[in-house]
């Protein structure tokens, strides 16, 4: 299984960008953990914890369709260079604000939103480039899983480095490290070589192109099911990520100071390690039981694992449970993302993937805010367990009354006739 999972790294372009993204994500996780601790320590309100996470993530939903349309219209590599440079500048601004004592929660939320906006319009280009970075089409699930793994390797290393930075009392150091880490992606993008982008002679009609991508996604059963299911997961399961600091500091009673910082770091790291292990296991497992069965199994396992995490009586039991939550969560995200990657045609891949990110990116922050608000009244543990129970019930009802939603996820390695072929007008 491990050899299957690592095979995309034989492709030079994928290996370069994967390595650079790992460095960048270490910096991003340093910043994310520092932001969560900063806001939680100052407000002791899980609503603010959810708000700062939502501010960074909400643009993924609001702006992803525009990013997807631009990814299908522009040179994807150059567009990603531009947006990565913008992220560098915004991270540096956050470091300056922290260093000068102007990092009030409201200001932090606004700047986090700006950074999320730059990432949102660039990420569809990265996603759409993945099939061009690997040499074999059947390596795509492994490439998607490895991309998830490097993101979560960053989750393992980044929080530990954030803890070191915060031990010296410096939020600005964590934010500055994130700004510097973007340089690795810029260098990798300058070094990789991709096929020349298709020539687009038509004028840019961005809303028309977005609508075209939406019609295509709605007409393809696999893409449609993946987008609907990721929205459901985003609402009910994903908010546990935003609420990790509140779980450590308040629900597990570790407090806002050193113990709370260490506890948050341990939980985030446990989730990251679990996600890495899960990402490395997924491709081999999918080859044995089928991609569709793999992702459906992960969907039903995830809410059970969330309930176990919520019931954990101590930090170390919570970390163990979160390890398995991380593995299950990444199995769901990678599996559903791969469905869209394989089903969407090259000429519209950026737009269809952006709708996948729209579903995740708009609903997750709303779920984080809602669960944070509910958690402030009934407790983070109760809202996490309750959300897991509701997710399991909805999945069960779907399997009973609309089994086609799950069947559409199977056999995604076989392109649908008329969907993954050339653009009907010959345009990209």
Residue, then its C-alpha position, 0 to 999 in steps of 0.5 A: x500500500x505504501x509503494x502505491x501511495x508514494x508512486x506520484x513522487x516519481x513525477x518531477x513536477x509533482x515532487x517539486x510542488x508537493x515538497x514546496x507545499x509541505x514547507x508552506x503548509x508548515x508555515x500555514x499551520x503555525x499561523x492557524x494554531x497561533x491565531x486560534x490560541x490568540x483569540x481563545x486566550x483573549x476571549x474565552x469564547x468558542x464563538x470567536x474561535x469559530x469566527x477566526x477559523x471561518x474568516x480564513x476559510x469562508x473565502x474558499x466558498x465565496x471566491x472559489x467559483x471565480x478562482x475556478x473560472x480563472x483557472x480554466x481561462x488563464x495559465x494556471x501556473x502563473x495565476x498560482x504564482x500571483x496569488x501565492x505572492x499575495x498570500x505572502x504579503x498578507x501573512x507579513x502584514x499579520x506579523x507586523x500587526x502582532x509585533x506592534x500590538x495591533x492584533x485585536x480579535x476583530x483585526x485578526x479576523x479581517x486579516x485572516x479573511x484577506x489571506x483566505x481570499x488570496x488562497x481561495x482564488x488560487x487554490x482551484x488552479x493548484x487543484x486543476x493542475x494535479x492531473x498534469x503533474x503526474x505521469x499516470x492517470x491511475x496515480x491520481x488518487x494517490x496524488x490527491x491523497x499525498x496532497x492531503x498527507x503533506x497538508x497534514x504533515x504540516x499539521x504535525x510539524x506546524x503546531x509544534x513549531x508554533x508552540x516553540x514560537x509561542x513559548x517565547x511569547x511571540x505570535x509575530x514569529x509564527x506569522x512571519x514564518x508563514x510569510x517566509x514559507x510561501x517562498x518555497x511554493x514560488x520557487x517550485x512554480x518557477x521550476x516546474x514545466x507543464x503543457x502549454x495552456x490551451x489558447x482561448x480566443x473568446x472574451x472572458x465572460x466569467x459568470x457565464x463560465x461559472x454557470x457552465x461549470x455548475x451545469x456540468x457538475x449538476x449533470x454528472x452523477x459522481x460530481x453531483x453526489x461528491x459536492x452534496x456529500x462534502x457539503x453535508x460533512x462540512x456542516x456537521x463534521x468539519x467544525x471539530x477542526x475549528x473547535x480544537x482550541x476550545x476543546x483543549x482550553x475549556x472542555x478539557x479544562x487545561x486553561x489558556x496558558x501553557x497547558x492549554x497551548x500544549x494541549x491544543x498542539x497535541x490535539x492538532x498534531x494527533x489529528x495530523x498524524x492520523x490524517x497522514x496515516x490515513x492518506x498513505x493507506x487510502x490508495x492501496x485500500x481503494x485498489x482492493x475494495x474499490x474507490x466507491x466502497x472506500x469513500x462510503x465506508x469512511x463517510x459512515x465511520x467518521x461520525x462514530x469516530x467524532x462521537x468517541x472523540x467528544x466522549x474522551x475523558x482526558x487529553x490523551x484519550x482525546x488525542x487518540x480518538x482524534x488520531x482516528x478522526x483525522x484518518x477518517x476525515x482525510x479518507x472522506x475528503x480525498x475520496x470525494x475530491x478524487x471523484x470530482x478530479x476523475x469525472x470533470x473534463x480538463x477544460x472545465x476541471x477548475x470550475x467543477x472543483x471550485x464548486x466542490x470547494x464552494x460546498x466545503x468552503x461556505x458550509x464549513x465556516x457556517x457550521x463552525x460559527x453555529x457549533x461554536x455558538x451552540x457550544x458556548x451554551x451546551x459545551x463543545x463536547x456536547x455539540x461535537x457528539x450531537x453533530x456526529x449523531x445527526x450526520x450518521x442519521x442523515x447518511x443512513x436515511x440517504x442510503x435507505x431512500x436515495x442509494x443512488x447518491x452513494x452508487x454514483x461514487x463507484x467506478x470513478x476511474x471510467x470517464x462518463x461518456x460525453x462528459x470528460x471528452x473535448x469541449x463541445x465547441x472546441x474551447x477550453 
